[in-house]
């Protein structure tokens, strides 16, 4: 399944919309003791690099041209 946002549905972070949520998320993170795998996170983030996005766009464009 292709992810569309950097938090990976909360696996690698939280999308915060208020100060209160930020405080709760920080406290939960610090007291939880469970941290995301740094290597897995780095690999996931690579999907969002400029180069990766350009590759995806080019593949989409070229696949559309073949259908014309």
Residue pairs with C-beta under 8 A, 6 or more apart in sequence:
3 9
3 44
3 47
5 15
6 12
6 13
6 45
6 48
7 13
7 14
7 15
8 44
11 36
12 36
12 41
12 44
13 36
14 21
14 25
16 22
16 25
29 35
46 52
